Amino acid sequence: MVKPYLSAFVMVRVLLLLCLLIAENTFAFPLKNRAFTQQQNKVEHLITQFKMEEAIVASSSLSSPYNEFYQINVSFYQFVATQDPTHKTTFMNQWNMVLATIEIMPDNEPHKNVLLSEIHAKRAVIDFLAQDYVTAAWHIRAANQYIQTNKKSFPDSPTNLKMSGVFNVVFSNVPKEYQWFMNMLGFKGNFESGYKQLKRAVSEGDILESEASIILYFTEKNLVSKPKEAIERLNFEQKRIGKCMILELFTASGYLGMNENEKAIGILRNRKQYAESDEVFFTPYWDYLLGKAYFYKENYTAAIKSFDQFNEKIKGELYIGDALFKTGMSYLLNGDYPTAKNYFIQLQNQKNSGFDEDEYALTTSKRFIKSPPSTHTKQLFRARNRYDGGYFTESILILDKLKAEITNLSRENKVEMYYRYGRVYQQADFPNAAKTAYLASLNETSPGNSLYMQPYACYYLGEMYKKEGNNEEARKYYKKALTYNDYLYQNGLESKCKVALSRL
């Protein structure tokens, strides 16, 4: 089975997340009829607020193809936000009719091909989640072809910037496992060009402004290692359009990625205002993020409650594996291995989404079904979780206790212990200590299940040397990371390394 990955399908994943966190101004065409424009803005505002029933009613007053376009977008957002097959069926039933209404637009309309590009990209998400990757790739190719055609017909139109930027970013950093697939389709990209196009789409574009901002947020957060700048983009959007479930969820996710758990949980605790609203179409992914935040805080009872709420409401496979695994780990770290084992067994029967987090959950739970993890392994999990939450002092204290017993640690545990030290020291801005720890991790042999930490140690060494202006050393470690194979989280890391090398 061809597995999905963050980089080559980053557009799909971004659109997937966009449906959970859809920003304002999905389309803001410069129409001559002012009354039409005002009504269109109203529809977009309702979609931004995830007030889907109101959006459907409001869009009915728009002329074709915009009425049909917004209607199918509502179905799309509802499906990806819940993975409920009912909404997917609605989307598929609308598909041919919506395409037909767009295709009869005159060819001199500069937004015709943009609409077609957007709609094919969203269809790719539908097929992607169904793990029909060949069909998804076909729709991605169609989306790319439509935007390239539009660039030839309207080369100076800012309408082209957003999708052009997305495709340049997507096709520039494909992991080697999937390079043959991209070559077969003839995809090429230039990351720097795409990055600049997305920035221009935010500052110059008169359509898709917020979508460009959100995609740029993911690009900077996941590929350029600029999480603070990414968060600032969300803060700007919130100042511009006000707080809403989508931007709040994105912001909390960003804070989690920046190891600022207290800021994230401060947002996510306000669940009630959205979950209990009769107007807002609530997404269960809120509960997934809240579960992670409690997990990092070691509030296992609250984490279990949130993950159970997520598992109960979500209808698909995405992040179910990770949620089940973290639920099991909550029990395990709280001293209840038998209950934890039941969750690990349940996870084995769960259809695998193929995403990195779910792959890790499946692989690790298999080990823990055979036998409970050692005391040292459990403490390393705690050190990781405390680091992920930004509780660096607590993480270091756990690691120091393990180091005091280093003669009793397995080689696998030693690799992880040094790597965890490196992550904490790097994030706390002690680069020399971080380098020493990463190198100690790399020098350990027989890493076992900790293998993935060694290429990641190479990547982070490259990041530190790049920050110091030592591009030669940075390049050496990025390249060294790319020499590793068959480890967890491989595709995501390869994407980051390829982007970093291209930017050097």
N, C-alpha and C positions, 0 to 999 in steps of 0.2 A: 504493500500500500504506500503510495506517495504521501508523505506527511507534510502538513503545512508548516510554514516557518515565518518568523517575524519580518524578514527583510524582503524577499522577493514578492511576498504577498502583503507587504506592509500597508499598501493602499487598501487592501481588503480588510485588514485588521483595523486600520484607522476608521474606515467607513463603518465597520462593525461597532467600534466604540462610539463613533459619531451618532449612531442610532440610539445609543444609551445616553449620549450627552450632546444631542444635536444643538448646534448653535443657531443664533438668530441669522436671518438673511440667507436662508438656503438658496434662494434666488431673489435677486432684487433688480429685475430688468428695468432699464430706463424707458418705460412706456410713456407714450405721449398723453394718454388718457389719465389725468391725475386721479380721478375717482377710482379707476381700475388699480392704480398704483397703491392707493391708500388701502383698498380692500386686500390686495395681495400682501401688503405689509402686515395687515391684521392677521391673515392666515399664518404667515411666517412666525409672527409673535406667539400665536397660540401653539404652534408646533414646538417652538423653543420652550414654552412652559409645559410641554407635554400634556396640553389640554386637547386631547385628540378628538373627542366627540365634537367639541366646539369648532375645531379646525375643519372637520369634515363638513359641517353645516356652513361655515363661512366660505369655504372653497367652492361650494356649489354655485355661487354667484359670479365666479370667474369664467371667462370664455375659454374655449378649447384652444390649445391643449393644456393650458395651465391648471384648469380644474382637474383634469384627469391625472396630470403629473403630481399635484399635491395629494390627491387621493391615494395614489399608489405609494407615495412616500410615507404617508401615515401608516399604511399596512406594513411597509418595510420596517419602520421604526418600532412598531408594536411587536413585530416578529422577533427582531434581533434583541429587543429589550427584555423579552420573556422566553424566546425560542418556542413559543406556543405554535404548533403546526396549523392552528386555525387561521392565524394571521398570514402564515406562509401560503396557505391555500387561497386566501383572498388576493394576495399579491400575484400569484401565478394566474389566477382567473382574470386579473386586470391587465396582465402583461401585453398580450397581443393588441388589445384595443388602445392602450396608451402609446405603444410604438406606432400604430397606424395614425393616430392623431398628430403625433410629432412629425412623422415622415411626410405628411401632406403640407407642412409649412413650406413657404417658398424658399428656394435655395439662397436667395439674397438676404435672408433673415440671419443675422450673425449669431443668434443663439440656438438655431436649429441643431447643429452638430454638438453643441455643448449639452443640450438636453439629452441627446442620444448617448453621448459619452457618459453622462451622469447615470442614466437609467441602466446602461449596460454594466457599469461598475457596481451598482447596487444589486443587479441580478447575479453578478459574480459572487457577492457575499452570500446570497441565498444558496447557490450551488456549493460554495466553499464550506459552509456549515453542514451541508449534507455529505461532505467529503467526496463530492464529485469534482475532483480537482481539474480534470481535463476540460470539462464544460466551463468551469469557473475561469480557467485560463483563456478559453475561447472568447468569453465575454470581456475579459480584461483586454485582450487583443482588439476586439471591436471597439471598446471604449477608447483605447489609444489611437486607433485609426481615425475615429471621428474627430478627435481633438487635433490630430495632425492635419487632417483635411481642412479643418477650420482655420488653422494657422496659415495655410497656403492661401485661402480665400480672403481672410481678414488678418493679415500679419501684424497689424498695429493694434488690434483690439485687446484691451486688458482682460476681456472675457476668457482668453486662452491661458492666462498665467497660472491659475490654480491647478487645473488638470495637467498642464505641461510640467509644472513643478513636481507634482505627485509622481508622474511617470519617470521623470529623470531621476528622482530620489530612489524610487522602487527598483529600477533596472540597473542601478549603478553598483549595487553591493549584494549580489546574489551569492549565497554560500555554495561551495564547490559541489556539494551533493546534488544541487539542482541546476547547475550551470548548463548542463546538456539540455534541460527542458527549456530554458530561456533562449539558448542558441537555436533550438528547433523552431521557436516562434519568431526569431529574429529581433529580440528585444535588446536594446542598448540604452544606456543612460549616462548622464554626467551629474554626479552629486552636487558639485559646486554650482552648476547652472540651475539645477532644480531648487537648491536652497535659496539662491538669489531670486528665482521666479516666485517662490512662495512668499518671500519677503515683499516683493513688489506687489503680489496679489493682495497682501494685507494693506499696504500703504497706498496703492494706486488703483486697484481694481474697483469697479463700480458694481460688481456682482460677486456673490459668494465670499463676501468679506470675512464673515465669522468662520465659515468652514475653512478658509485658508488659514486663519489664525489658529484654529484647533489642530489642523494637520501640521502646521509649523510647530505648535506646542509638542506634538508627539515626535516630530523630527528632532527637535532640540533636546527633548527629554531622553529619548531612547537611542539616538544615533550620534548626536553631537556632544553629549555629556555637558549640556548647559541647562540643568534642571531649574536653576533660579530664574533664568530668562524665560523658561517655559512657563513657570508659575506666574511671572509678571504678565504674560499674555492673557492668562485667565483672569487675573485681577483687573486688567484693563477692560476685558469684556464685561465683567461684573459691574464695573463702574459705568459702563456705557449702557447696559440694558437691564441692570438690576439682578438681584439674586434669584436663582431658580434651581430646581433639582439637578439639572444637567451640569451646569457650571460648578455647582457646589460639589457634585460627585467627582468631576474632573479635578477640582482643586484638592479635594481630600486624597485622591489617587496620587496626585503630584507630591503632596506632602509625605505620603507613605514612601514614595520612591526616593525622597530626600532624607529619609530617616528622621522625620519630624512627626512622630506618632501622636504626640499630644495635640498638635495643631490639627491633624487629620481627625482624631477622635472628637475634638471639639466641634467639628462640622458634622460628623456622622451621627453624633448623639441626637441631632435635631431631626431624626428620622420621622417622628410623628407628624410633623407639618406637611410632609409629602405622602407618607404611607397611608394616612387616615383622611386625606383629602378626597372629596367626591369628584373633584375636577381634574386632578393630576393622574396621569397614567404612570403608576409607580413601577420602577424596575427593581427586581430582586437583587441586582448586582450591588445595590446599596448595602444590603445585608451581608453580602460576601465581603465587601471592603470593611464593614464594621466588625465582622468576625475576625478578620486579619488584625485589625487594630487592637482588639481585646486580647488576641492571641499573643501579640508582641508585648502587651502590657502584663502578661501572665495572669489575666483575669479569665481563667479557663471556663468557669461557669457561664459567664456572659458570652464568651467566644462560641461555646457549644450552642447556646440559644440562637445566636445570629446565624451560624452556619446551618443549623437545622431549619431556620426560617427560609434561608436561601434554597436549600435542597428541596424544601416542600413546595416552593413557588415556581422555581425554574423548570422549564419543560424540556430542555435539551441537554447537551453533554458538556458544554464549555464551562470549565472551572469546577464542575461537579467533582471530578477526581481530586483536585486540590482541596476543595472544601471538606470532602470526606476524610482525606488524609489529615488535615489540620484538626478536624474533630477528633479523630483517633489519637493524634498526638496530644491533644488537650487532656484526654483521659489518661494517656500513658504518663505524661509528665506530672499528672495529678495522682499517680500511684495506682491507677486502675488498668492494668494490662489486659485482663480478660475482655472488658468492654472495648478497649482500644482495638484488640485483635478482631472483634466482630466488625468494626468499621473497616479495617484493612481488608477483611474477607469480602465485605460488601463492595469495596472498591474494585476488586478483581472482576466482578460481574458487571461493572459499569463500562459502557462503550467509551473508548478512548477518543478524546477530541483531537489528539495529536499535538496540542499546544505544549510548550516546554514545561509549564507548571504541572499540567496533568501527567505528562510523561514522567517527571520526577516523582510525583505522588505514586504512580503505579509501580515504578521500579523499586522505590524504597519500601513501600508497604509489603511487597512480596518478600523482602528480606525479613521484615519484622513479624510476618506470619510464621515463618519457620522457627524463629526464636526471638525473644524480647531483646532489645538493644542493651548493650552493656551500660553500666553506670557512667562510664566515661563518654560513651556515645550520646547518652541522654543529656549530659552536662554540656556537650558541644552543641546540641540542639538549642539548649537554653542560651548559650553564649551567642549563637546565631540570631535567635529571636530578639534578644536584648539589643544586639547591634542593629538589627533591622528596624527596631522601634526608636533608635537614637539614644538608648540608655547605655552609653558607652562605659561609664564607670562600672556598672553592674556586670557588663560583658567582660571587662578586663579582670574583675575580681574572680569570676568563674574560671577564666583562662589561667590566671595565676595559680589557682588551686590545682588545676590539671597539670600545669608545668611542674609543680612541686612533686608530682607523682609520675614524672615523664618516663621513668624506667619501666613503669607498668603499662604504658600506652602502646597500642599497636601502631605499626607504621602508618596505617590508614588514619588513625586518630592524630598522629603527629603531623601529618600533612595538613589536616584540617585545623589543628590547633594553631600552627604557625600562620596559616592563611587567615584565620579569624583575627589573630593579632594584627596582621597586616591591614585588614579592612578597617578595624577600629582605629589604628594609628593613622592611617591615611585620611579617614574622614575627620579625625580630630586634629588634623594638620600637623602631624609629626612625621615628615617624609622620610627622614633617615631611619627611624625605628621601623616604619612601614616597609622600607626597602629590605632591611635586614630580615624581617619576618617573612616577606615574600620569597626571598632567596633561600631561606631555610626550608620553606615549604617545597621549593623546586628541587632542592638537593636531596630530599627524601626519596627513596626508591620504593617500588611496590605500593603505589598509592591506593590500589583497590578501588573502592567506591568513592574515594575522594579524588579520583583522577581529574574530574572537571575543574577542581580548584587550581591545578597547576597552570593550564592555559589561561585561566582567569587571572592568576597571579602575574603571568607575563603581560597580559593586557593592562593591568593596573600599574605595573612597572613602567610600561610604555606611556601611560597617561601622566605619571609623575615626571618622567624625563621630558615629555613634551611641554609640560607646564614650566619646567626649568629652562626651556629653550634648547635642550640637548636633543635635537632631532635625530642624530645618528643613533644614539642609544634607544630612543623611542622606537625608531624604525626596526631596530634589531629585535626588540621584545614583541612588537606587533607581529612581525614575521614569525618569530618563534612560536607564538600562540597558534598561528595557522598551521604549524607542523603537527599538532595533535589531532587525533581522530577518535571517533566512537566514544564520546563522552556526553554527559548530560548537558543540556543548554548549549549545545555546539553551534547550532545555526544562528542563534542570536548573537553569540560572541563573534563568529566569523563576520557577520554584518558590521559589527562595531569596529573590528580590526580593519576591514577593507575601507570603511569610511575614513578611519583615522589615517591610514596610509595614503589615501587619495588626497587628504587635506594637507599632509606634510609636503 
